[in-house]
Amino acid sequence: MPLIESEEHKALRAAVSALGHKYGRAYFTRTVEEGRPATELWAEAGKLGYLGVNLPEEHGGGGGGIAELSIVLEELGAAGCPLLLMVVSPAICGTVIARFGTDEQKRTWLPALADGTRVMAFGITEPDAGSNSHRITTTARRDPATGDWLLTGRKVFVSGVDIADATLIVGRTEDARTGRLKPCLFIVPRDTPGFERRKIDMELSAAEKQFELVLDDVRLPAGALVGDEDAGLLQLFAGLNPERIMTAAFAIGMGRFALSRAVEYARERTVWKAPIGSHQAIAHPLAQAHIDLELARLMMQKAAHLYDAGDDAGAGEAANMAKYAAGEACVKAVDQAVHTLGGNGLTREFGLASLITAARVSRIAPVSREMILNYVSHQTLGLPKSY
């Protein structure tokens, strides 16, 4: 794994940063207040090839990997425009379809996901399952008369279902050999009969709304199944590892934006004839925040490198660590930025106050920091489970 970014990656960062700053925090905040996604930015990012940079070239993508896609999300976030659906549509759904989808699924979805003209949501979390994917109760059974699939169950905290053309739903089917339920993934178009959504009333200000989904004997053709019915966890984690890596990019970008605002303010704000940034009580916490963000980025880059190299097991460990480190670094950076600006940190002008709640998302989703610590303690360190 190279520790120094290639010239291609540096050029990608610069280009995406320029696009992000063209729109900026004021634009992004306005879309949130209007209750709509950042469609103009999304469309231009897609047209320029940034949304599909990780997808195969033969299907309209850039031929890169999660390493490149994480750069795109990080730089947009650092410009004040964190596009949450990048974690879902190209990273999770695009990756799963690219790796395991049928030829028809690839032709139908990948070019449109790559250029941003179509969006896909991802539904895994359930009210009673939480972080335990083994307790998912959404089930899929075959109709013996037609070969169709019938899905029944509930999902919660699904982002952007109202604007997504389809949702990649994680269900469970019965293994014919063991009788045990195993995870499978299905593409459910938005207007499929029996597929209902209800917006969850969130205090979090975000462009993407959160939804509860109800699937009541949703009938899907056999071709809605993504990949092999017997692949199980392999296909699921093919999407969850990129999700963790991209959540880290989301967090690092937000943290960098907050830190840049604080540093700029600390340079210019003068009290008693000296910039407040000259005082160590201001300077040192900002320096610590920068160090934490840089360290989190290194782990994120390691995770992306391992994933793109095909090391799913190694990527799983690194992706969890990267998500943990980035979430912690983001929360600390945002908190310190607001503290540096004092009352100004809570004004609309500086665009930091809304990040106080947004930053917590990177700690909570898609998996809590406590579950990551569980994973590291028993998978990496070999300690016994407490559950």
N, C-alpha and C positions, 0 to 999 in steps of 0.2 A: 504494500500500500504506500503510494507516494505521500510524503508529509508536506510537500510543497505543491500547490495547485498548478496544473498545467496552464499553458497559455490559452488553450481553448476554454477552460473553465473560467479563467480570469475575464476573457472576452465575453463569455455568457453572463457573468455577474455584472459587468459594466453595462451591457445592453439591457438586461432586465431592470437594473437599477434606474437607468434612464427612463424606461417605460413607467416604472412605478412612480418616479418623481414627476413625470408628466401629469399624472392624475393627482397624486398626493393625498395627505391625510384629510384635507378639507373635503375633497370629492368623496372619499370613502365614508366619512362621517355623514355626509349629506344623504348618501344612499341608504344608510342605516336609519336615519331619521325619517326618510320617505318610505321605509318599510319594504325596500326592494334590494335585490342583489346588485353587485357592481357589474352590470351587464356590459357596459361599454368597455371597461378594462378587460373583462373576461373575453369579449369578442376580439379585441385587438391582440391580446396575448395568444389567443388561439390562431389568429391569422398569421402571426409572426412565428408560429411553430413552438411556442414555449410550453403550452399545455400538454402537448404530445411528445415532448422531447424524449421521454422514456419508452415510447411505444415503437414497434417495429417499423422500419422504413417501408416495407412492402404493404403496410396498411396505413400509410399516411403520417407515420410518426417520424421522430428524429433519429431513431436508432440508438439512442443512449440508454441510460438506466436511471435508477432512483438517485444516484449521485447527482446527475444533471437536474432532475426534477426538484430535488431538495434545494439546489441553488436557486432555482426560479422562485420557489415559495419563500425562501429566506429573504431574498432581495426585495421581493414585493412587500413583505412584512416590514423590512427595514425602512422602506419608503412610506410606511404608514398604511399599506393596503394589503393586509393579510387575507388571502382568499382561501377560506376554510374548505370550500368544495374541491380544491386541488388535492387535499388529503384523501378525498373520497373518489371522485370521478376518474381522473387519470391514474392515480396511485394505486388505490385498492382495486376498483372495478376494472380499469384498463389492464392492470398487471395480471389479474386473475384470468381475464378473457384471453389475453395474449399468450399466457402460459398453458391454459387448459381448455379454452373454448373450442368449439367446432369451427370448421372453415366458414360456415354460414354466420355464426356469431361474430367471428372476427371481421368478416366483410361488412356486416350490418352495423357493428358498434365502433370498432377501433378508429376508422377514419373520422367519424363524427365526434368521438371523444377527443381525438387529437386536435381537431381544428376548433373545438368548442361549440359546434353547432348543436350537439346533443350532450346531455348531462345525465349521469347515473348516480343515484343515492345508494347507500349501503345500510342494510338492516340486520343487526345481530343482537343488540341489547334487548333483554326482556324484563318485565317488572319483577319477576321472582328469581331470575337467573343471575343478574348483576354481572360480575366479572367471571362467573363460572360458566364457560361455554358448554361444559358437559351437562348442564341442567337446562339447556334450551328445550322448550316444550313445543315450539312450532314444528309440526310434523307434516310430512309429505307422504302420500300413499298413491299408488297407481290405480287407475280405473281399469280393471281387467278387460272391460268391453272395448275401450278405445285406446288404451295405452297412455292416456293423458295423466298428468299429475294433479292431485288435489291437495292444496296447502291450507292448513288451519293453524291459527295461533295469533299472538300479539307481539308487537315490538314497540319499544319506547326510545325517545331521544334519537330519532332519525333525522338527520339534517337535510334540509332542502328538498323534501319529497314533492312539495308543491311546484317546484320548477324543474324537477328531474323528469326525464322522459321514461325512465324505468328505475326500479330499485332492485339491487342484488340482495336477495333475501337468503339468510342462513337458516335452513331448516334441518330436520333430522329424518332419516329413513331407516327402516328396519333392515339389518343385515340378514340375508336369507340363511347364512351359515350359522350365525351365533344367536340371532334374535335380538341382538343389542342394537340400540339406535346409534347411528353415525351421522356426522354433519354432511350436508350437501348444499350446494348453492344453486339458486334459481333466479332467472331474470324475469321480473314481474313488471310489465308495462303499466304506466300510471293509471290508465282508465280501465283496467281489467275488472270485470264484474266481481263483486265480493271483496275487492281490495279498497278498504276505507281508511281515511286518515282524519285525525283530529289534532289541531294545533295545540301545543302545550304552552300555557301562559308562563313565559319566562321573564324574569327581571333582567336577565342578561341582554344587553344591546348588541345585536349582531345582524348582519345582512341576511344570514341564512336562518330560517325559522326551524324550530324543533317540533317533531310530530310523534304522536302515538299512532301505530298502525294496527288495524284489525284485518285478519285474513280469514274469511268465512267460506270454507270450501272453494277457494280460488282455483279455478280450472286453468291449467297451463298445458300447452302441447309438449310432447316428449322432448322437443328441441329446446325447451326453456332450461333444462338442466345443463349446468356448466361443468364440463369435464366428466370424469369417470365417477359413476355412482358409488364405487367402492374405494375411492381414493381417500375419503375421510379428512383427517386433520391436515394432511399435506396441502390440499388445496386451500383450506381455511387459512392456514398460517402463511401461505403465499401472499395473501392479502393483508394479514394482520401485521407482519413484519414491516412492509412498506408504510402501513398506517402509523406505526410507532416512529419510524424514521422521519416521516413527513410531519408528524406532530412536533417532533423536536425542531424541525426547520421552522415551523409555524411559531414556536415559542422563541427560538433564537432571533427570528426576524422582529417579533414584537419587542423583545428585550433590547435589541440594538436600536430600534426606533426610539424607545423611551430613554435609553442612555444618551443618544445623540442630542435629544432635546435638553436633557439635564446638563450635559457638557457645554452646549452652546449658551445656556442660561448662566451657568457658573462662570463662564469666561466674561460675560457682558454685565452681569448684575454686580454693581459696585455698592459696597457699604463701608463707611468710614475710609473712603479713598482707596479701597482695594477691592479687586474682584473677589467674590465669595469663593471662587475656585482656588484661590491662593491659600485658603485655610485647610489644613489637613482634615479637619472634621467633615469637610465637604469633599475634598479631593480623594481621600483614601477609600471611603465607601464606593465612590464611582469607579475607582481603579479596581477594587475587588469585584465589582459587578462585571467589568470588562473582562477580567481574568476568568471568572466563572462562565461567561458566555463563550469565550474562546475555547475553554476546555470542553464544554458541552459540544461545540461544533466539531472538535477533533473526534469525539466519540461518535457523533452523528456521521461523519465522513467515513469512519471505520466501518460502521454498521452498513452504510450504503455500499461501500466497496465489497464487503463480504457478501451482501445480498446479490449484487450485480455479478459477482464471481461464481454464484451458484451454491455458496455455502449457507444453506438454510439454517443449519443448527448454530453455526457461529454467528450468523446475522441475527438470530433470535435473541441470543444473550446480549450482543452489542446494541441491538435496537431497543431493548428494554432499558439498558443502562443509559443510552443516549436520551431516551424520552424522559427518564427520571432526572438526569442532570440538567437537561434543557428546561424542564418545567420549574425546577428549583431556581435556576439562574434567572429565568424570565420573571418570576414573581419578585425576586429580590431586586432585580434591575428596575422594574416598574415602581416598586415601593420606594426605592431610593430616589428615583427620578422625581416622583411626586413630592417626596420629602424635601428634595433640593429646591424645588420651586415654591414650596410653601403653599400659600393660598392660590397662587397662580397655577399650581399643579392640578387644581380642581376646576379651572376655567375651561370653557370651550375653545378658547384661542389656542391653547397648547396641545389639545388632543390627547391628554394623558389619563384623564379621569376614567374614561370608558375602558381603559386597559386594566384598571384595577380588578374588575370582575372578569374580563376576557383572559387575563393572565392565569386566573385560577383554573380555567378550562384545561390548560396544558398540564396541570397537576392531577386533575380528576379523570380526564378522558384521554385516550380510549380505555385506559386501565389505570387504576389508582396507584399512587406511589407505594402504598402498603403492599399491594399485590406484586409490584415489581421487586420490593425487598424480599417478599416471600420467595419469588422466583430465584433471585440471586442467592438467597441463603440456602435453599435446598438443591437447586440445579447446579450452581457454580461452586458453592462452598461444601456441598454434601451434608448439610445439617438436616436433622429429621424434620418432617412436616409438623405443623401445629394444627393442621386441619385435615 
